[in-house]
Amino acid sequence: MSHRARKISIAPMMDWTDRHCRYFLRLISKHSYLYTEMVNAKAIVHGKALHLLNYNPEEHPLALQLGGNEPEVLAAASIEAEKLGYDEINLNVGCPSDRVQSGFFGACLMQKPDLVRDCIAATQAAVSIPVTVKCRIGIDREESYDFLQNFVSTVAQSGCNTFIVHARNAWLKGLSPKENRNIPPLRYDIVYQLKQEFPALEIIINGGIKTYADIDEHLQHVDGVMLGREAYHNPYILAQIDHRYYSTEAPTLSRFDIAERMLAYIDAQREKDISLHHITRHMLGLFHAEPGARQWRRYLTENSTKPGAGRQIVEAALALIHR
């Protein structure tokens, strides 16, 4: 897979980037690389929870993010993912939540680069698709570049050549996961330094990136940019991604076009008894900063959980916005 494929990607976000969200985002950008929410590898292998891997074929290119710390379990889960057609396996070495820490995976794994290397090596041996790592720049108040340098150089011994780096430390003590997304300072220069020292590695930067100007600046220093919450709260920012960064001439869909294209998907999901709310909660930001955005959000929020709610709710919400 070329580095160009991951030039722009959308971060794995717990409780947000589920299959309905990813289908919606794919309507806006055909080329942005999508990542699932983190899935616990044990749930797939020991819990037989293969339904956690369900996705829509339209979502490609699509990576499965796994959480875990046992090489054989991660390898077994990755085999199942490859069978289902995923394009990449990504190991979460960045999540700071208590739940993840208690199982000793996520960001606390940065303390054991040898184990991460072994996890990646076992996974790579089991599948033919790329295996990548998503990490932070450090843990707690450890702010030396040497810590990150040692982690990456050790893990890269496995043959892993793609590192997605959230440019903040993960504070494992004293901060909630939400606070960990905002309070530890962003230090983009550390990620730039990593790329300079390891030019053969694909280095993708994540954290606090909100505008095309931000993206353009980062691409002067690293191979790719991963958007997180901005892509969720303001999804239409993706509308120009294909043209700007993938040189495609496909027409840009309007916000109304995207909402209307979701109607057939909503019909199909409602036939499977999926609640409208599970889909439209991801669409609330579609008209971000546009006239009528508040009415759109309020109408969907107040009506999507009502009995029998379906496409008519989205159509009524659209009617509140002046074209």
N, C-alpha and C positions, 0 to 999 in steps of 0.2 A: 504493500500500500504506500502510495506517495505521501510525502509530508503535506502536499497541497490538500489532501482529503480532510485533514484536521485543522486547516487554516483558521476556521471559525467553528467553534463547538458550543454546545449548551450544557451547562453543568448538571451533574446528577444532584437532584435536590429532594431530600426525603419528604414524603407526603405531597410532593408537587409534580415531579416529572413522571407521572404514571402514563399508561398507554393512551389515555384520552388526551392528556396534555401534549404528548409527543405527536399524535396524529394532527392535532390543531396546529402546532408549531410547524409541522412539515408542510402544511398548506401555504404557509407564509414564506418559507425558504426550503428549496429542494435540495440544497447542498450542505447546509450547516450540519455538523456531525452531532447526533443526539446520543445521550446517555440515559440509562434507566436510573431509577432510584437504586440505592444500595440494597442488594439482596443478600441475606445471610447464606453462605454456602452450605452450612449444615442443614438449613431448612430444605434445600433442594435434595441433598444426598441422604440425610437421615430422616427428614420429615416428609420426603416424597412430595414436596409441594411444588411440583412442576408447573402448576397454574401461575406461579409467580413469574414465570418466564414468558407468559403469553404476550404477544404484541401484534400489531397490524403490519402486513407486508409493506405498506406504503412508508413505514418509518425509516427504512434504510437510507443512508448508512446509520447503523445503530450499534452501540456498544452496551454490553451488560457490565454493570459495576457490581463486584462481589465484595463482601466482607468476610473475613476469616483469617486464621493464622495457622492452619494445618495444611501442609503441602498436598497431602493425598486427598483431602476433602475438597480443596480448591480445584485440584486437577479433575476430580470426578464431576464436580458441578460444571466445570468448563466444557467437559466432553458433552454434557447434556445441552449446554448452550450452543455449542458448535453444530450439533445435530439439528437444532431448531433454526439455524441460519444466521445467528448473530455475527457481526463483522469484526468484533473485538471483545476481549475480556479486559476489564480494568480493575485493578486491586485498590481498594480504599485504604489508604494509609494517611488519611487526613481528618476523618470525622472525630470530634472531641467529646461526643455525648457520653454521659455516665453509663448508659446501656452498652455502648460499644466498649468503653473502658473495662467494664466488669467482665467482658468476654475476652479481653486483651486483644482487640484488633482496632482498626482505625488508626488515629494519630499516635496512640501509645506504641504502635509497632515501629515507629521511627527510632525508638530506643534499641531496637534489635535488627539492625540492617542485615545481619547474617541470615536471620530467619526469613526476612522479606525476600532476600536473594534466593533462598531455597524454595520459598513458595512460588516465586516467579519461574524458577527453573523447572519445577515439577509441572507447573501449568503449561509452560511452553512445550515440554516434552509430550504432553497429552493431546495438544490441539495444534492445528496448522494456522489458525488465525492469530493476529497480533495480540500480545499480552502487554499491557501498559500499567503504569503506576500513577496514582494521584496522591500527592502528599502536601504537607505544609513546608515552610522554610525552617521551622524549628519547633521545639516544645517548651512550654512554660516560659521562663525568662532566659533560656539558652538562646542567645542572639548572635553567636559567632557563625561566620560563614563556614568555618571548618566543620561544624556539625552537619550541615546540609551537604557539603562537599564529600564528607566521609560516607554519608548515607547513599548518595547517588553513585559514587564510585564503587561502593560495595555491591549495591543492587545491580548495577550495570554489568557486573561479572557474570550474571545469569544470561546475558545476551539481550536483556531488555534495553530498547533504545528510545523509548518514548516516556517522558516524565511530564505530567501535568502538575504544575506547582502553584498552589494558592499562596500568594505572597504575604501571608501573615503567619505568625506563630500560632500554635494551638495551645491555649492555656488550659491544662487538664484539671487544674484546681482553682476554684473560686469564680469561674465564669460558666454561664449556661451556653448551650450550643448557639443560641441567638446572639448572645453577647460576643461569642467567639468569632462571629462574622463581622463584627464592627469595632470592637475595642482594641484588640491587638493591632498595632500600627501596620499599615501596608508598607512594605519595603521592596519595591519593584527592582531596585538596583541589585539586590541579592540574586534575583532570578536572572537578570541580565548577566551578572558575573558568572553564574552557572553555565550559561550558554557560551560565554567566551572561553571558559575553561574546558568545556566538553563540546566542541563544535560539531562532532559527529553525531551527537545525540539530538533527538527532536525534543525541544523544550517548549512547552505551552504554558502561558501565564494565565492566572485566574485571580480574581479578587477586586471588587470595586470598579469594574470597567463598565462605563455607561454610555459612551458616545462613540461615533465614528472617529472623532479626533483622537480619543483614547486608543482605539483599536489601531489606527494608523501609526501612532507613536510607538506602541508596543511592538508592532511588526517590523520596526526598524532594528529591533534588538533580539527578538525571539522568533520561533517558527510558527506559532499559532496563538490565538487568543480564545479563551473560554469565557463566555458570558454566563452570569448566574442570575441573580434576582432581577436585574434590569430586563432580561429577556422574558421573565415571567410577568412582571408588573407592567411592562411596556412591550408586549410581544411584537408590535408592528415595527419595532426597530429592525427586525429581521428582514423586512420587505426589500431592502436595498442590498442585502448581503450577497445574494447570488450575482448581481450585476457588478458590484464593486470588487468582490474578492474572488469570484469564480468565472468572471468574464462571460457570463451567459446573457443572451439577449431576450430571454423569455419576458413577456409582459408582466409588469408588477400588478398584482391583484389589489384592488381597493379593500379597505376594511369591510365594506358591505359585501364585496365578492366573497371574502373569506368566511364571514358569518353565514352567508347563504350556502356556501359549499359545505358547511358543517351540518346543514339540515338533513341531508341524506344519511350522514353518519349517525346523527341523533336518532333518526327513524330506525336504523338497523340495530342500534344499541338498546332502544326502548323495546324492540321486539324480543330482546334477550333479558328483559326486565331490569336493565341497568337504569338507575335513577338519573333523571335529567341533571340534577344537581352535581353528580359526579363528573359530568362533562362541562357544564356551563361555569362551574367555579374556576376553570382554567381560562375562560374567555372574558372574564370581568375587565381585564386591562386592555382589551382590543381597541377601545376608543380613548385610550389614555391621552389626556390633555386636549381632547377634541370637544367641541360644543356638544352637549348631550351626554357626555361620559358618565356623569353622576346618575342621570335617569336610567341609563343602560345598566349600570351596576346595581342600582337599587331594585329595578324591576326584576332582573334575573335572580337576585338574592332572595327577594320576597316571594317569588312565584315558582322557582324551580323545584321546590320540595313538595308542592301541592299534589294531591292525588291526580293521576292522569296527565301530569305536566309533560309536554313533549315539544315538538318543533313550534307549536303555536306560541309558546312563551318567548322563544327567540324572535319569531316574526313580530310579535307585539312590541318587544323591546326595541327592535330595529325601527319600528314605526314612530318611536319617540324621538328619533334622531333626524334632524333635517339634512337631506343629502345636498 
